[in-house]
């Protein structure tokens, strides 16, 4: 199972449609859960409030992976291997995408598994689609199915 915990809501119709498309595609390979939490950037202490909200959606068995600009970068093949290994060892992966203010240090300390897709900064909403696409690509690679190149 793959769970994605993300902060902020999707407003644009075309991004919602892309997310739904990848959810449908991924249903062939894995159960997918997307937990969308409120972006608290208007709060006086947004990271603490977001941390508290994230912790409500994490349990002991979650295999946590943080999306972090300073994390390890992979090729698509390496990411596919990572997914395959993590699913095999732990049966689940919980990806956490922070808000525009980042993630609280307590959340970061929950795991040493950090992935960066680029040194670029992506819009939060678009990054959700990018992550789903790469997860889908990873499952296609794992299953030796055409799509990859």
Buried (B, 14 or more C-beta within 10 A) or exposed (E): BBBBBBBBEBEEEEBBEBBEBBBEBBEEBBEBEBBEBBBBBEEEEBBEBBBEBBEEBBEEEBBBBBBBBEBEEBEBEEBBBBBBEBBEEBEBBBBBBBBEBBBBEEBBEBBEBBBBBEEEEBEBBEBBBBBBBBBBBBBBBBEEEEEEE
